[in-house]
Structures are given as C-alpha cells and as structure tokens.
Amino acid sequence: MPPTDDQNLYSALRAAFPSDLDGIAIETDSGLNYSWRDLERASAMLASLLASLEIPPGSRVAVQTDKSVEALALYLATLRAGFVYLPLNTAYQRAELEYFIDNAEPAVFVCTGAAFPWLSKLAFQRGVAHVFTLEDDRTGTLLERASHFSDRHEPVPRRADDLAAILYTSGTTGRSKGAMLSHGNLLSNALVLKDFWDWRPGDVLIHALPIFHVHGLFVAIHGALLNGSCMLWLGRFDPKAVVERLPRATVFMGVPTLYVRLLQESGLTREACAGMRLFISGSAPLLIETFRDWQTRTGHTILERYGMSETVMLTSNPCRPEAGERVGGTVGPALPGVGVRVVDDTGVRLPAGEIGQVQVRGPNVFAGYWRLPGKTAEEFTTDADGQRWFRTGDVGRFDPKGYLTIVGRSKDLVITGGYNVYPAEVEGFLNELPGVAESAVIGVPHPDFGEAVVAIVIARPGATPDPDELIASLKSRIAGFKVPKRILIAPDLPRNTMGKVQKNLLREWHRGVLAAP
C-alpha cells in the first residue's frame, strides 16, 4: 500500500512490482519482452514529458491508439503525473470524437499517425493544446519527445477522491456519458479482486483484451501489476495464439465471444489447460451452452462476474472452492465491501426470486458523470438510513444463496398489454430449443398491445429452425404474453466491441415488423 498521504493509484501498483526489476513483466506477440524496470522507466519519461507541458492540474489526456505496451506506459504515466486518463474506443469516428473533445476538453490527445492529419486539425480547432502520435511498433512523436526526458519521476501525490480516469459509456440510448473514476475507486476494487480471485505468486495472465475499456485496462492490467505477475500480451485476440500460450499461463480473462471462438480451436484440450488456474468472463452475458461446453472440453468452470464502467467490478462467482460453487447464468454474490440490492419501483428491497432494479454502493462506485450534475442526481438514490445507491439500469434477481442473475437492462424491458416481459428470461428458453445457437428478444411497436415481443434467432451450424415451431414450443413453456409474436432468423447479431448485443439497433431495424397493414 502507498503511504497514507499519497493515494495515487500508480504508487500502489509500483509498490507491488517484484524486487527483481529486471524480470519479465510483459512478453508480447511480436517477440519483445519488457521488464518491470522498462515499465518504470518508460512511464517516468512519459510522465516527465506530460509535466513539462505545464498543463493545469486535473487536465485530461485523451488516447485513441492501437493496443501496445507503450500505450499502457502512457496510462501509468498519466496516473503518476496526476492527470486524468481518457481512453477512447478505436472504433470511434469523427463525429463521436468531436463530441468527446468538446465534452471532456482534453489538454493532450494521443492518436495514430494515420489519424493525425485530420484529428490534429479537429483537436486544435477545439482548443486541445498538444497532439501526439503513437503507433504499436514503438514509433510516433510521443515517444520521440519523451526520449529526451528523465527516466526518474516522483509520482504526484493524489487523494483517494481525486479523479484518475473518465470512461465514456457506450451511449446506446443517446449521447455517451463520462463516468468519473477516482484513484480510490480503482485501487479499492483492484485490492478486493486480488484477494477474492486468489491471485498468487507465479500467476501469468494472457492479456488478449483491448485496453480502452474497464475489463482490459482496469480489471486485467491492475490485477497483474498489483500481483507482480507477468502478462503474455496479444495486440489483437487470436484464438490460436491464446491456445498456444495456455500451457505457460494461469489466468485468462475474456468476453463471451472469445470463449466461443476458443471452443472452435482443436488445440483447446484438457491437457492444454492443465496448468490454468482461472478463466474469467464478463462484459456481456455468457450463454449457458458455452459455460457447459467449456467445462466439458477443458475441465475448468468459467468464473462469471458483473461490473460497469461506473463501478468497475460489483459481484463475482466464487474463486476458491470452499467459498461455494460457480453457477452458470449467474454473476455471483456481491464482492466484499460492495452493497448490491434488488428493489421495486418504489425502492423497497425485494426478496430472493423476485425481479427488480439492481442498485449498488461501495468504495468502487463512481462519484458521477462528467459535467452532468442533473443526470448524476437522477442516477443516485438515498435510502432511509442515508445510504447513497447507484441505479445501475440493470434488472435482476437474487437466488436464496445470494447469487445475482442479471435479467436485462431496464431500457430493454418490454411492456406488452400492461405485462412486463424481461428479454433475458425469454432468451433463456429460446436458446434451449433445437437448432437455436443464440437469440435476442426485443420489443417493437404493436397496434393493439402498444409493444410486442419479437425474437431474432441465430441458427446452429447446419440447422434450419422453423420460426412457427419455435413459437409453438415456447407456448408450452412460458406464459402466452411472453411468447414472441414473430421470430426472425438472422445470420448474426449486431455487437459492440465488447461483445454486447446492440438491441437499440435491433429495435430500430425491426420496429415496423408488426405494424398494422
């Protein structure tokens, strides 16, 4: 732990580095190895560069680059220099970047060389003082400038509530909102996960996730650094490359799509996974079929957990066997120190088995949205004891053992003829039917019921499920108002970069499918 007068997240991460700084911290898929000393020196030089720019305290450093160890060093440098890190999805386009620059007003923007000609003009027009380039081959103006600075830098002391990062939410229902995460938010969660997930000496992490998101940047990287663990670093997810590295690793973190693709690899065997300790899945729901197939093929049970950009991790299935079993389809109990409750529309806590709104609190929960005090006030509520709870927007239920199941997003709730339909419940039944690989349930306008249930189904390879037969099967399993009025067979589902199905797009595409003739 850092001294009590310095809660800078970097100070805590640096204190956990091994005593042998010349040991390998990161091994890349390009054949380069980085020592712990390399991370320390690179982040010090970059921090010294940032400090030399004489930008105001609390300035934002916006980054939209390809994944690289140097980009990780820039993140660490931003922390140790006392500025605010602003990672941006590499898929964002011009209009989105205009919004982020206008909203966050970064003092520094780091981009790829290919984007520099137009992005630098855009940034300078909007008041960004400094624009640098950074490539994934260790080139760019950022590294050129940093090479002239000292490789010694004392971290700027930060308080626990000082802002460390702003993460913009995916913005599926309007403009993205910037979730403000403090040094204390991130450090408290990293320390809890280090213990709860039983990080051990000698653990090796396969890092195959992007680093502009909570999962890859905070959960995976903080876990490895805080444990002094080596990372096997993949610039992009490659299932064959992951399988090749399994015998040398102990921990893997991925989104459900990665597990589906890994299951397609013939090299994924129990022997390949014999030395693995932990497989973690998150960022999107894991199909129970994938959960079971993974158990059969590898002998390992995937650990599912639940978190958000605004909160980092909130719940997790148990890691240690003595703490309980891992239950597919659930995201486990609340993490130590985190409060999770399921309430009705009036804020009354619901008993196990009943579906309601998921609300959370704890040292990991963000302070609010960047420059949106009104929206922040809307998303928090205070109970009778004066405790402040964040409304996640998720809908879920607890089982009698305290395991949470996320049923869906409140915005995805379908109200048909006055009855509530939770899409995840219907999807669970659909996905068990013959020929169905995956499904997405949405609500679309209906002339009589106001809104009606429609399902989009992805067929298993070689299967040709009949929509009418699927509907007939559902009628014998669930209440009539939950049964889709129409089932559409599609080749795939639209997803964001973290594998989440974009139901807003599905609703837009199919909104007229049940319109009166």
DACOR-V217760 format. One record per pair of residues at least 12 apart in sequence whose ideal C-beta (glycine too) atoms are under 6 Angstrom apart, sorted by sequence separation. I is the first residue (numbers start at 1). J is the second residue. If there is no record, write none. Layout:
BEGIN
I_J, I_J
END
This chain:
BEGIN
166_178, 167_179, 344_356, 379_391, 394_406, 395_407, 427_439, 442_454, 22_35, 207_220, 232_245, 304_317, 343_356, 395_408, 25_39, 109_123, 166_180, 303_317, 342_356, 343_357, 408_422, 427_441, 441_455, 21_36, 22_37, 317_332, 394_409, 395_410, 407_422, 408_423, 426_441, 21_37, 165_181, 315_331, 316_332, 342_358, 343_359, 393_409, 408_424, 439_455, 440_456, 471_487, 61_78, 116_133, 163_180, 164_181, 232_249, 315_332, 393_410, 407_424, 470_487, 86_104, 164_182, 286_304, 341_359, 423_441, 439_457, 17_36, 109_128, 163_182, 164_183, 205_224, 315_334, 316_335, 86_106, 113_133, 340_360, 438_458, 467_487, 161_182, 162_183, 237_258, 279_300, 281_302, 436_457, 437_458, 61_83, 106_128, 107_129, 108_130, 109_131, 110_132, 113_135, 164_186, 239_261, 243_265, 339_361, 160_183, 161_184, 239_262, 279_302, 280_303, 281_304, 282_305, 303_326, 339_362, 437_460, 59_83, 60_84, 61_85, 62_86, 63_87, 64_88, 110_134, 160_184, 203_227, 205_229, 207_231, 243_267, 314_338, 338_362, 435_459, 101_126, 158_183, 243_268, 256_281, 273_298, 301_326, 306_331, 337_362, 365_390, 430_455, 435_460, 60_86, 203_229, 204_230, 205_231, 206_232, 207_233, 208_234, 239_265, 246_272, 250_276, 305_331, 46_73, 246_273, 250_277, 251_278, 252_279, 253_280, 273_300, 304_331, 486_513, 46_74, 199_227, 247_275, 255_283, 256_284, 270_298, 361_389, 435_463, 208_237, 255_284, 268_297, 270_299, 414_443, 436_465, 455_484, 485_514, 43_73, 47_77, 51_81, 193_223, 256_286, 260_290, 263_293, 359_389, 360_390, 435_465, 454_484, 457_487, 42_73, 46_77, 50_81, 259_290, 453_484, 110_142, 190_222, 194_226, 359_391, 360_392, 417_449, 421_453, 454_486, 455_487, 456_488, 457_489, 43_76, 47_80, 220_253, 416_449, 452_485, 43_77, 47_81, 208_242, 358_392, 456_490, 34_69, 416_451, 190_226, 206_242, 358_394, 415_451, 416_452, 291_328, 414_451, 433_470, 358_396, 206_245, 414_453, 288_328, 433_473, 288_329, 355_397, 26_69, 206_249, 60_104, 62_106, 65_110, 204_249, 60_106, 204_250, 205_251, 206_252, 314_360, 352_398, 61_108, 62_109, 63_110, 64_111, 65_112, 203_250, 352_399, 59_107, 203_251, 352_400, 429_477, 429_478, 456_506, 55_107, 312_364, 355_407, 311_364, 440_493, 311_365, 342_396, 310_366, 342_398, 426_482, 454_510, 421_482, 440_501, 442_503, 419_481, 452_514, 442_506, 416_481, 442_507, 10_76, 440_506, 444_510, 445_511, 444_511, 68_136, 215_283, 446_514, 10_79, 65_134, 333_402, 444_513, 447_516, 9_79, 10_80, 66_136, 333_403, 444_514, 332_403, 330_403, 331_404, 82_156, 80_155, 81_156, 330_405, 82_158, 327_403, 53_130, 84_163, 85_165, 86_166, 315_404, 412_503, 218_312, 214_309, 49_145, 49_146, 214_312, 46_146, 49_149, 45_146, 48_149, 48_150, 45_149, 48_153, 45_151, 47_153, 44_151, 44_152, 44_153, 41_151, 198_319, 197_319, 198_320, 89_212, 189_312, 189_313, 87_212, 179_309, 179_310, 169_309, 167_309, 192_335, 11_155, 67_211, 192_336, 10_155, 8_155, 8_158, 6_157, 7_158, 7_159, 7_160, 9_164, 67_235, 9_183, 8_183, 12_187, 188_363, 189_364, 7_183, 188_364, 9_186, 9_187, 185_364, 181_366, 180_366, 179_366, 180_367, 180_370, 178_369, 177_369, 178_370, 166_370, 26_231, 27_232, 28_233, 29_234, 24_230, 29_235, 26_233, 16_226, 18_228, 13_225, 16_228, 283_498, 284_499, 284_500, 173_411, 257_499, 255_498, 256_499, 255_499, 213_498, 170_496, 172_504, 91_497, 89_497
END
